[in-house]
Amino acid sequence: MGDAEVRKLEEVTATSSPVLISKLKPSSNQVAGHQFEEGHLGSLVDESGNFFKPLQDGERGEREVIFYEKFWADKNVPTNVKRFFPRFHGTVLIDNPDGAGATKHAILEDLSSGLRQPCIMDIKMGFRTWYPEASEAYKIKCSKKDEETTSASLGFRICGLQVYDAAAGSSWKADRNWCRKLRPSEVPSVLKRFVSTNPYDDEHPNASKAQSVYGGPHGVISKLKELQDWFEVQTTYHFSSSSVLIIYEGDASPCESGQAQDSGLARVKFIDFAHVSYGQVGTDENYLGALKSLMSYISASVGERSAE
């Protein structure tokens, strides 16, 4: 695509860190959401560890910016919880490659920065994905998709993933269409496939990294439990159609320093906040229930691997 032309930098909050915008390029690690396509400006990254997410037009884009402003200024959110959310550095207008004006992007931290072969799974959370303030037409649209996927039954749906296969020297990648067709009975196999060294094997993913990625004191389950503890007491934020992003290094070979990459330490992040609601009564039971369900399914993957 070449360098993206940045026309205007807007400081959205007084606490936004200054961002030096250098060369921009399409993100090569998008597994769902706003992907760059010919003639369409999607997510971009720079050389400084920043991720540029295109904001949706109108209310939804503004809602996401409002969330980041409110959340990062909220002193009631514990520091250990904030580390699960992307850092926010304001917004910027970037010209579209088709010449149709500019699109506002949120400047966030690049969650896969520093990884050579990131394995990534995007999981949309909630038994329902529509937010209370949405129009009836939007609620019907979301409810239909929830019923057609695993959201309504499991409380989450896998929207995309990529897994590095060292033997093949490439990453197996499942797009949104493949993921949308998953049935509840197939989800355990996909969760195991995500932590396998043979992801191209449709029938027998070995789940050899299940314990190192999912289990242990620094694994995914432990981190989700930390988030669950917060959701059980916080009442300020109610999340709809947000995702949990799980990332780990898939390349365990030595790097330039001679040290092997850490292929077990997973990063867990919350993303997508265009549909956050405020002032709702009580805790966010929709999201809390989804977290518990996801943890149960991931725990089963670790248990099955341990029993082999």
Secondary structure, DSSP 8 states (H G I E B T S, - for coil): -----EEEEE--STT---------EE-TT--SSS--BTTB---EE-TTSEEEEE--STHHHHHHHHHHHHHHH-TTS-HHHHTTS--EEEEEEEE-TTSS-EEEEEEEE-TTTT-SSEEEEEEEE-S----TTS-HHHHHHHHHHHHHSSHHHHSEEEEEEEEEETTTTEEEEE-HHHHHT--GGGHHHHHHHTT-S-TT-SS----TTHHHHHSSTTSHHHHHHHHHHHHTT--SEE-SS-EEEEEEE---SB-TTS-B--SS--EEEEE--TT-EES-SS--HHHHHHHHHHHHHHHHHHHHHHH-
